[in-house]
């Protein structure tokens, strides 16, 4: 037996050794569950909260603000790379260094050393300087090529990983059931099968590369009228059949470890605090084990928009209680709105621990505790030439030929001069959620590069996309503008807020002018001076959606002091150049959703007629004309009209009147109505927002160096009044026509032409009668009957002929993009498994019912070439 002193000494040595051994959460050999439990047990309430909070930013707010850690930061690069490094890698190296420096602080200087997840947007390319921009998601869907999608996703993932980005807030797998929605360009279209296939193909390479994907926006981020984030009241059947499948595919087939909620309410509850949606459907039925992120600011929307919570703290409690995990905000300061209930016990500790555990588990899975830093040399290893080549290939495969009268395309070899008209020929627009652009090849540059040596290419800008007769008075012409705000609608009493204004152009639809001002019951008086940029009679006035009036030099000029609707009231005023006029504008809001701005035509380009005349003159002197037109859309830019904005339709008609062949190239991310001009032109190409190499891709298609085979992922209506419009609707009670026009689309889902032709024949089944759990295959022959090589996108549609619950008139259940040389024939095979025949029965259970199924093979949802029946027997 050891002496008492020796025993005490041994105990001290053992205790010291224990103290020096690393905690379990830092032991890479320990099970992740044990590491999570150990780390959770060491965390304070503040540290737990910060693992559930994410914002854009870096450490510029001060390191002390982040002493408790944070879930993650949206980090963008800076210019600390050398000139040579910038030339080699753009900002990739700068971003990698910045991410490492920030990560070093969290790992080395915070108490527990929990690494962050650097996150970014990457819908069709990482939003970062030096990163490649691919065609927008709707264009990638138009390729109908999941192999290509996976290649694009892999390339984006490589660029993200080289910079230290470990979570991308992508993809958007909402179903675009109404093409008026401004965010249609971000989606994969109107069909759940196509969207599921594309979404899973996008997600898999990221997750395999150790980058978390965040499919969004959960769920149904489009409401009545095609308006973004409008409330939806959809039953469970509709959600299960149409809106949930792409999210389910991303989770089960792609491995997504994060989901972002939408801004809208679902059946009365905000998506970010919807117990049925998050707990029962997502984490229950779908078995989702990752973490749920709110869209930026969405949790606060419960009280400022949906009015289902009295304040931010109550909104936070509801969200956490009902299934949200990570709070996404736009500023460090915002944490003050959300943290109190985490600290004072109003949110159950077990609930907090469960949310934090989900985040920590993913951080451990990513290996961030062992390898928190990115290898900065990876930034220099990204092959930009390969990425740009892939971007061009994606653009080529996405282009849809919508019309080709008398084989106007490809352009004839004997053409010696081409007019290219339209600002979108030179703008090189990339679409929403894009970086600034790298080596963008606009359409005009692509055409000149392809044809310039043999063909004279003459450009004329024509008219632009803008159509406003009036524009806001610019801040350069306003002097000393001051706003006095009153919490009443008659400008009485003392103002609750007085402030200097840069201009008079306000839209208060989500929030009021200031927390001190009533959101939906206030008035404003603006006073200041207006300098005229020229002499002459200009029309000036106000545009708004409630009561307003305008005074110039203290004399009444515009009076619309009534609450009715949106209006523009202007009148003519004689201005003198550089003269300064006293101006006073007054406005009241009595119901919420304010819009008010001071407008005039003094700064409007009135020469659109002259520009159209010049464009027509240019076209008349050339052998053929390519008119490049575009639409305006995006987040917050839903469209009431689907026609081309501005005077572009008139421009097409004017140029077509020259009698020269006209090809219209459409730049945009959604459907366009064409009834006012399509019969006047020979050919129409939908090129979407085609990415960095779009100009070269468009030129290859126009010249015939590439045979287009893109197919529409959304139906193009004849007229907006047909909307919402989808091909896979359920049978109507009577008919689907209107009294004054057709109920059919202008161009159906799945449509697209080619420079060659294809013949379908000899449809047969391996087994034409199968059991409810059996699989069969169908086969048919596909032949290129033209004189050009080309791709055909063959599409499999199925309809349950008699079901216990009404089924869509047809549903896409398979597709293949098949390359055939001129004259070549191939056998195409589709496997029909039970999951393609399943329906959601009366009890909302997926089953395969016995009976006959109509099997349709076609080139679009309306161009069915082969048809037969498959029998399922009990």
PyMOL commands that set and color helices and strands:
alter all, ss='L'
color gray80, all
select helices_A, chain A and resi 4-20+24-26+32-42+45-50+63-66+83-89+92-109+137-142+146-163+184-186+192-208+224-226+236-243+245-252+271-273+275-285+301-304+312-321+332-338+340-343+349-365+378-381+384-398+405-407+424-427+443-451+475-477+608-620+648-656+678-680+694-703+720-722+834-837
alter helices_A, ss='H'
color red, helices_A
select strands_A, chain A and resi 53-56+72-74+117-120+167-168+212-218+258-261+265-266+269-270+291-293+327-328+400-404+417-421+456-460+471-472+478-486+497-500+505-508+522-531+536-544+547-552+555-560+567-575+580-589+594-600+624-630+661-667+683-686+758-765+769-771+776-784+790-800+811-820+825-832+839-840+846-847+851-858+864-873
alter strands_A, ss='S'
color yellow, strands_A
deselect
rebuild
show_as cartoon
